[in-house]
Amino acid sequence: MPSRVTSVLLATALATAATGAPPATAGTQKDKLTVYVAPDGKQGATGTKDDPFATVQQARDALAGRTTARDRGLVYIRGGVYQTSSTIKLTGPANSHVTYAAYPGEQAEFAGVTTLSPDRFRKLSDVPAGDPKWSSRSRVPASAAAGVYVYDLGAEGIPTGQINKNGFNWQPRPFAPELITDDAAQTLAQYPNGADKLSRTQVTVKEAPKGARDYFSDKTPDGTTMPYEDMLKLPGPVYTAVDPALKERSARWAPPAGGSPDNTAYETDGWLAGYFGNNYANDRVRIASVGDDVRTTYPTMYVATDKWTSFVAQNVLSELDAEGEYYIDRWNNAGTLYYYPPGGTVEGKHISLTSFDAPFFQLENVRDVTLKGLKLNGTTGTGVRLLDAESCTIDGLEILNVSMDAIAIGEANDAITAVAEYRTSRGGHRNKVVNSRLHDLGGGGVFTAGGDRDSLERGDHVVEHNEIYDFSKLATYTPAGYMYGVGNTFRYNYVHDAPHMAIQIMGNDMEVSHNRFENLVTNASDQGVIYAGRDYTYLNNVIAYNLFRNVGARGNQAVYMDDGMSGMVVRGNFFDTAQHGLFFQSGHSNVASDNVFKDITYIGHDKLYHEGGKKLPVANAKVVVERFNDMLKVGDGTGFTNTRANVDKWYRHYGKQYPNIRKWYVPVDSKGQVCTSVGTTECADEYVWSNPDSVYVPSNNMLTRSVSIATGDFAYTNGAGGLNVKTFSPDFDSFNIKKENAAAFAFDPATGKFDARTTTLNTAEGFGPRWVREWNSNFTLEGIGPK
């Protein structure tokens, strides 16, 4: 279970570490650049300890233009809660070289939540009959009504927001306000409860219109992408309830087709949320009507199929029947909250609603700014945003109850897997996120975009010594660490308890090392703890000395190298309890060496483009080919080309690691068009499917020096006419030494260390005493998480 340090102890430890020494002696230059903020501060204050400012904005303005790299500013933020209604913007050179820190020993919390006073809740049974504001009350299940409390949000002007279309490859939209009790997010009323999902045994697809994915440029005949607003107007799937009990209860989830809205009898804003057309990318559609069938509005991203049906009905008051569930009635601007609190009472609980919809802090075009020891609680947007920031540090923050990402460094365009023109921007350089706790997140942990892939300029961002957990609750492909661009690092972090991936790599020269990954990918399938792919040029990403433990078992893997992913280096990791350790899919020059596998069903498996009769074009050809050309096809740098100078940089940078990189090619015909069929004189079989320099050929892959403890063999593909990854790399899976238990290797799973005196690896071929010493020296489970 997630470790939850109490807020007071956490803030005290972080704030004390954040500043170290007490304030400078009065009269020094440092003292002149030290100002204070306090909850009881006043407008017109001088900013001293005895006369503090009321807001961080006042402190910012008092220091503006006065700080330098030599004479840094310091803003001490005294303990208390700072209700937040606008972003604190730190912009430009005038706001650079300043630290914003919690005062030592005190907890400074910025609250984007509105506290709901327990004495303003009422029992549902106490609400006067006939009051139109509570006309939806008749939908509350009779079995739960006695335990339901209500709150009039509208009477206090508390915003209720709205539920937007969100999901994989859809443009991110703000989430609806979320109910928080004792720092834990509550559950929007749903069916079924808990971890259960509706499946094809209960509902079947009656109508499955094309998904929006079919209208992106790589799928359309003319290569154009449908305008986004037009995509939203596409029809949604239609379902039939085959389970009689479900058919009866779903009749209240929306009015019948053509029927008049009646909020006393039917839901007014119900949604289906989960998996529709695959088992790895979530989506959300609105329930439009329910009769013989359940009709929806908004399309799914992928065509809905019975095979992948796994979703819940959400935001349905008629299903508010479990402790911790809530519902906000927005019908006719009612602005009312229904809540079934844990334990059957609101007494003694701290209950709040996220009411802020923007970042708490935005650092833009600043240098050397530090945020230390602060608590940021509750926003329907992102917690902290950095744009064009240089050498800034996020140190010792606790960020929680954020609907999107906790921290975002830089930006990226949308539709990450559906378009070739994927770009990051405004990432800056050398920013750090350290010693922080990021949890209860609808989105991800740290979005890290930095560096320029055209020229291989590094971003050099570092995310280290953090604890990130309970993330990606409301969306998939929102990992603890987004590694986008070039040359960024994610190390010594403790990442745990989430339904989807922990790391997504879309770039080059990333380092993911010495992390502890546990209880991840627990809901998705066909996914990985670390995921990268759909680009042959994401090269030299190093995954080293990490622990992967308890990976979701439903067709998942610890490291997923998807659709042509190449040049991955996976070394020195300990894989403990998973279905698959590694997935090699159609890429080349991936190297997995010196890893320990324990209780892994299959050490790994492969998948080749050769499957299904060597069909051309290969799967997702437009994206993978255009992305390859974007980096390694010489041109003027426009379209899908790179400049000669930049391509030469690539060759120099990677020439030693990938000796044949100058020879890598996309199979094309004599006119330079991508091969769409195999011929005898051009696009011949050998040229397309056998030459190791063809990007379609999984050449130069390596799996070697594996220690397998109660672990199954590598599972080679059986659908490619006898071909597999070993066909093209004959030494694949070499020096794999196997034992049935850890003791047979003198290996301690609790520490990840071997007994150097007694382990049988000392005399095993391919290993030896030096290998054991290097493993014990490099692999450690100490020092992971916040210091």
Order of alpha helices (4+ residues) and beta strands (2+ residues): alpha-alpha-beta-alpha-beta-beta-beta-beta-beta-beta-beta-beta-beta-beta-beta-beta-beta-alpha-beta-alpha-beta-beta-beta-beta-beta-beta-beta-beta-beta-beta-beta-beta-beta-beta-beta-beta-beta-beta-beta-beta-beta-beta-beta-beta-beta-beta-beta-beta-beta-beta-beta-beta-beta-beta-beta-alpha-alpha-beta-beta-alpha-beta-alpha-beta-beta-beta-alpha
